[in-house]
Amino acid sequence: MKIDLIIRAHEILTLDDARPTATAVGVLNGRIVGFDEELSDVDAVRVADFGEACVTPGLIDAHCHTAWWGLGLSAVDLSVVRGIEALYAAVADEVDRLDRAGDVGGWVHGTGFNQSHHGGAFPDIARLDEITGDRPLYLRHTSGHASITNTATLRLIGALEAGFEDPTGGVIVRDEHGHPTGLVEEAAQGLVQALLLPYSTDRLVEALDAATTRYAAQGITSFTEAGVGGGWIGHSPVEAAAYRTAANTGRLHARAQLMPALDALRPLTANADDFHGNGGGAGLDLGVGFGFGDDRVRFGHVKVFLDGSLLGTTAAVTESYCGHEHRTGYLLDAPETYRERALAAYRAGWPLALHAIGDAAIDLALDLIEEAQVAYGVAPVPCRIEHFGIARPDQVERAARLAIAVTPQAGFIGPLGDQMAYLVGEERVGWLYRGRSVIDAGVILAGSSDLPVADNNLRRGMQAAVDRRTDSGAVLAEREALTPQEALRTHTVWAARATGLLADRGTLERGKLADFTVFSASPLTASRIDALDIVATVVGGQFTHDAREGTTA
């Protein structure tokens, strides 16, 4: 018998208790067919011997923003700019580039702004106006929950007109005289994005191709796109078509699970029994729901934004942020509105993925999940709390009782940890982006990057989960540290369980998808996980990245 592929390595970590390690794995038609002695009389079309390298299940990024990042690859990268004058210079350079290209009226796009890179300062709108003139400007904050713009753009969205009112869940920030500062928070960004949207399917496919090519180089084989099709996070009402087109044309280099934004769902009516006797719910037409699709692109949980970001102090907390007296962030809508809309989605078969960073938002998230479970039963796939950023001890215990999954981003600890610690203060720093306490309580801990808020070098994120060290050298809540194996599990077994996909991925077992990440050495025994190289990435038995040959996708 001849199969498609045999991979050999010094160590293959299966994360399957029945066979924890192997030295050979065989692949046929995109799935695993056997290990070691089961392959003794088997030939393969291709044999890949990785010598002293270590093979693991393919890495899963359980929460990221692929289209957003891919579209931003052509924008001015503000994440590397230090000092407000350097930021003005970067914007001026982009204006000059557009002028030389003859792009009259073209947008000035930037991404990755963080006030901590500029001594806590935000750009002055008057300076931005001097530089950009009548060109519209859109500089995205690294959190994604705010942006910087200019007077020309504010005029286009009507924010300068008498009687203008902020949209629900967002703010056009103004100074003490009522003049806009250029800072646009949360859902108010949708007013700016409405000038740019919808992106064409072709443009989104280009972005997905560029982004997932880079995913492959990071060892990522699967990802969950945390919000498509609606709200300020979506890029097109037909955004799912871009993922399908990319997959069908060989330009999607990792498996995608898509979370429709709550705003993408609409009221549905059918037989009352289909909605737990209620008579209606919220979803997509034709009964398309969780799990619809195939192994390359399928729908996941419904994404619901409850609050904002910690860095922007818009995450809803029960006590004020340090240095921001009486500033406690805010919920993006009324709790009763969330109850109506989220429960309508749940009873239509959509498990909930609730963005909740602050502890006040986490309280609401837990309330919504518990109410949904009591009213309509426990979903076969765990509901999720995205970020779980500032979680009190009682909330960890309650999350365990409700059998949910959480996705705190360990990758934030290095570049953003010092900033976060300052904002919450010493008494709450132990609540930040937990690890150990979540696992010990029995909560599913899924690893994710939240790209582009932080990069998607998952090796760096796993190392941060182990050592909890910030860029300044401080250790953020040392008692929350994980072991290297637990860190690996967050991006494999536990991420697969949180996404409802453990039957096909997360471990290496016969019958599962042949998705592998090849590390230069074992992440379980290396002195530093982030010092390891990604030698190769395999999706369905096909190489999407092979550093030995200098190829990706």
N, C-alpha and C positions, 0 to 999 in steps of 0.2 A: 504494500500500500504506500502511496506517495501523498503526503500532505503538503500544504502550502509553505509552512515555515516552521523551523525549529530554532528556538533561541536558547543559547547556552551561556552560562555565567558562573563565576565562582559561587555566587549566592543569589538565589531567587527567594525573596520574602513574599510569601503568598498571603499572609495575614489570615489564613484559614487554619483554625485550630486542628483540623483533621490531618493536615499536612503543612506545617508551618514554613518549611523551606524545601527547596529543590535546586537542582543544577541545570535542568533542561525543561522546557515547556514547548508543546506542539500546538500548531494552529491550523485549522481547516475552516474555510468559508467564514473567516472573521471571528471564530470562536475557539476557545481553548478545548483541546481534545485529549490532553494527557500530559503526564510528567515523567521524567526519569525512566524507570524501568518499563513504563507503559509505552515508551518510544524506542525500545531496544531493537526492534525489527522493522522500524519505520524509516522510510526515506522522505526527504522534503525537497521541494523545488528550490528553496533557499534555506541555508543554515547560517545563522548569525551568531558568531562566538564572541562574547564580550569579555572574555578572559577574567580578570580580577574585578570587574565591575559588579554592581549590585542591581538587580531588577526588582521593581516593586509593582504593585497595581498602579495603573495610570492615575496621576494626580487629578483631583477634582477641586475646582474653585467654586464653592457653594453660593457665592454672592459676588457678582461683579457687573460692570456696565460696559459691555464690549463695543456696542455701536457708538456710544458716547466717546469712549477712548479712541476708537478707530477714526472717528470724524475729527477728533482733536489732534491727531498726529501731524496735521498740516498747519495747526495754529501756533502762535508764539508760545513757547514753553516758558511760563513764568515761574515754574518750580525751581529753576536754577538761577533765578535773578535774586540778587541780594542788595537791598537798599532802594529806597523809593525813587531816587534820581536815576538809578539804573533801570528801574521799571519804566519811567518816562522815556528813557532812551530807547528801550526795546520797542515800545509802542511807536515811537517816532520812526524807527527803522522800518517797521512794518508799513506805516503810512507811506514812507518813501518807496518801498518796494511796490506797493499797489500803484502809486503814481507812475513809476517807471514802466509798469506793465500796462498802463493805460486803462486800469480798472476804475473807471469813474464811479464814485458812489459805493464802491465795494466795502464790505464789512471788514473791520479790524477785529480779528478773533484772537483770544488768548486763553490759556488754560493753566491751572495749577497755582493760582494766586493764594498766598497765605500771609496774613499780616505779620505773623511771627518772624518772617524773613525780612521785615522792614521795621523792626523795633516796635511792632504793634500798630504801625501807621497804615491807614488806607489812602489810596490816591486822592488827591484834591481834584474835584470835578472841574474847577476853573483851569487847572493845568492840562487836564485831559482835553478840555474843549479847545485850548490853544493848539494842541498837537494835532487833534483829529478834525477840527473844523466841522463840516457837515457830514462827515462820514459816520455811519452808525458804528458803535463800539460794543463788544460783548466779551468781557474778561471773566471767566468762570473761576470761582473760588475752588480750592482743592477739595472741599467737602461736597461740592455740588449743590449745596443748599443756599448759596448766595452768588451774586455776580456783581461786577462793577460795570457801569455804563456812563454815557455822557449825555449832555443836554440834547444833542441831536436825536438820540435814541429815545430819551424820555419824551420829547415832543412827538415822535412818531407813535408812541403808545398812549398818548393822551394824558400823561401824568402831570403836564403843566397846565392843563385846563382847569378852570374854576369848577368846583363840584366833583372833581375826581375822587373816587373812593377806592381804597386798597381792596384787592380781591380777597375772598375768604381764604385764610391760611397763608397770607403773604403780606409783605410790607414794602412800599417804596420809602426808604428811610429818609427822614428830613431833619434839618438842623432846628435850632430853637426858634428860628424865624419862619419855619415852614418851607424852607427851600430844599429841594432834593440834594442829597450828598453824592448821589451816583451809586449808592449801595442798594441792591435789590435783593430782598430776602424771600426764600421759600417759594410759594406758589405764585408770587408776583413775577417771578422769572418767566412764567408762562406767557405774560404779555409781550416780553421781548422775543421769546421763542416763536410766538405766533407770526412774527415778521419773517422767520426763517423756514418754518415748517409748512407743509410736510417735505421731508427729504424724499428724493426719488428712490425707487427700489434699486436702480443701478448704482446710485451714490452710496447707499447703505451696503450693498454687496461689496463695493470697493473697500469700504471701511471694515467690514467683517473679514475680508480676505487679508488686509494688512494687519488687523489686530490678531486674528487667530494664527497667522504665520508666526507671530511673536509668541503667542501662547505655546505653540509647539516647541519653541526653543527653551521654554521654561518647564517643559515636561508635563504640561497640562493636556489632558485628554478629554475632559468633560468640564462644562461650566454651566452655572445657572445665571441667566440674564435677569437681573432684579428690577424688572419693570419695562414693559413694552406696550405700545399701542395707544397710550393715552396719558393725560396729565402732563406735568412739566418734565417727566422723565422719559416720555415717549418721543419717537421721531417721525412716526407716520401711523395713520389708522390701519394701514395694511403692512405694518412692520414685520409680521411673521412671514410674509411672502419673501422678504429679503433673505431671511435665514434659509427658507426652503430653496430659493433660487441659488444661493451660495452653495448649499449642500449638493444640489443637483448638477452644478457646474464645476465641482471640484475646488471651490474657493472657501469652504468652511473646513478648517483644519483641526477642529475639536468638536465633540458632541455638545449640542446646545439644548438646554432646558429653558423655556421661556415663561417668565411670570407675567401674565397680563396685569397691567395696572388696573386698579379698581375702576378708574374712570373709563377704561376701555369696555367694561361690562355694561350691559343694558338690561332693562326689565324683561323678564321672560314669563310667559304663561304656558302651561301645558296641563296634563292631568294632575290633579291635586296630589295624587300619590307620589308623583315625581319630585315633589317639594315638601315631603314629610307632612302632607295633608294641608299645607298652607295655601296652595293654589298658585303660587308664583315665587320667583326668585330673581337672581341677577346672574347673567352669564353671557356667553357668545352664542350666536345663532346656530341652529341645527343641533343643539345639544353638545357642541364641542366643549370639552372640559379637561380637567386634570388628566394627564397621561395621553391625551390625543396626539398622535404623530407616530414617529418611528424612532429607531435607535440613533438617528442623526439629529433630528429636531423634534421635540415634543413639548407640550405645555406642562407647566408645573403649578405651583401654588398661585393664588391671586395676591398681588402686592398692594399693601395698604400703608400709606404714610400717616403715622400718628403725630410725629413731631419733627423737629429739625435736626441741627447738628450741634455737637458739643463745642467744636472750634468756633462756631458762629454764635454761641450762647443762645441758640434757638431751640435746643433740645429741652423738653419740658421736665423741670426738676422741682422737688418739693422744698428745697432751700436755695437761697440766692447763690449765684456764682461768685467766687472770690474776685474782688476787684470790680464787681458790677452790682452794687447795692440795689436790692429790689428787682434784679433781673433774674427771672426764673424760666425764661423761654416760654414756649406756648404750644398748645395743641393746634394742629392745622385745621381742625373743624370741631364742631360741638360733639361731645360724647354721645348724645342721643342720635345725631346724624350717623356717626360711625356704627352705632348699634343697628340702625335700620339697614344701612348699606352692606356692612360686613356680614351680618347674619343672613341677608338675602343671598349673598354669594355662597356662603357656607351651606345653606340648605339646598342650593342648586348643585352641590357636589364639589365646590372649590375649597380645599383646605387653605387656611389663612396664613399668610406671611406678613407679619405686622412690624413695620419699621418703628422701633421704640428705643431711643438712646437714653433719655432721661428717666429717672425712677418714677416720675409722675406719669409719663407715657407708658412705662412698663406696667404700672398698676392698671391702666386702662386696657392694655393688651391682654393681660391675664384675665381681667374681667370679661372681655369679649370672647376669649377662647372658652372660658368656663361656661359662660352663658350659652354659647353655641353647642358645646358638648352636652349640657343638661337638656337643652331644648330639642336637639336633633341627633344626638348620639355622637360617639367618638369616631372621628374619621379614620379610615384604614391607613392613612398617611399622617404622620404627626404634623400638627400646626407648628408654626415657627415664630420666634421673635427675632427679627433682624437687628443685629448689633448688640442688644442687651448691654448697653455701654456703661451705665451707672446703676448697677443692680444691688439693692439691699439684700442682706442675708435672708430675710423673710420671703423675698421674691424668688430667690434661688430654690427655697424649699417648696414654694407654691408651684413653680415651674415643673419640679419633679413630680408633684402630685398630679399635675395635668398631663404628664408624659409628653412634653413638647420638646422641640429642638431649638437651640439658640445658635447664633452665628456672631460671637464677638471676634473682632479682627485682631489677632495677635500681631499682625504686621504693622499696626498703628503704633505699637509700643516704642519702636526705635525712633522714627522721624517725628512722631506727634506726642509721645508720652510725656515729655516735660511740659509741653503746653497744656495738655489735658490735666495733668496733676496740679498745675497752678490754678486752673479754673475751678476745680472741685474742692481743693483744700485738703489738708492733712487728714481730717476726720473721714473723708469719703474716698481717699485715694485707693484704699483697699477694695473698693467696689468696682474699680475700672476694668472693663474688658477681662472678665474673670476666666479662669481655666480650671485649676485643681478643684475648687469648691463645686463647680458645675458638674464635673465628672463624678466626684464623690457623692453628690446628691442623687445621681442617676439620671441627670438630664443629658440629652444627646448634644454633644458639642461638635458642630460642623465647622471646618476650616474654610476661611474665605479671605479674599484680598480687599474687596470693595473697590477694586480698580475703577477709576484712576485716583481715588482718594489717597491710596497708597499704591506702590507698584505691585506687580503680580509675580515677583520673585518669591515663590512659595517656600523655597529653602530659607530665605531670610525670615519669613513669617514663622516657620517652624522653629528656627533657632530662637526667635524672640519668645515663642511660647515656652521654651525650655529655660532661657536665662532671664527673661523679663527686663532686659537692659535697654535703657533709653540712649539716645545719641550722646547725651551728656555723661553717660557712664552710671547714672543712677539706676537703681533696681526698683521697678514698679510692682509693689505687692508680691514679694518673693514667695510667699506661701501659696500663690496661685500658679507656680511653675509646674510644667508637665515634664514627664520623661520623654526621651526621644521617640520611643515607640508610640506613646500617646499622641505626640505631635504629628507623627506620620499617619496615625489612625484618623486624626481630624480631617485630613485631606484624602482619605480613602474610605475605610469602612464606615466611619461615622458620617461623613459627608454623603455617602450613598444612602445611608439609612434616612438622613434628614430630608433628602430629595425624593425619597420613595423609590429609589432605583437599585436597592441592594441586591435584588434578584439577578441583575445583569452586570454589576460592576462593584468596585470597592474592595474585593478580594480576588485572588486568582484561584479559580476552581473550574473543573470540567464543565463545559456548557456555558460559561460566562463569556462576555465579550473579551476579545484578545487585545486589551488596552494595557500598555506597559510604559513605565518610566524607567530609564536606565541611568543610575547614578554612577559617578566615578568610583565610589566606595559606599559602604553601608551607612545609611543615615542613622542607624541604631548605635554604631560604635565610633563614628567619626568624632574627632575632637570638636569640630564645628560643622553643623549641617550646612550653613551658608557658605562654607568654603568648598563644598562639593560642586563638581560640574555635572551638567546634564549631557550625557553621552548620546542618548537617543530617546526618541518618543515614538510610540507605536499605537495606532488607533485601528482596531479591527484587523490587526495583522499587517497593516500598511505603515511604512515609516513616514511620519510627518516631519521628523527631524533626525538627522544623523550627523553628529559633529565629526565623526571619523571621515566622512566623505565631504564635509563642508556644505551639506544641503539641509534645507528646511522646507517642508511642504513641497 
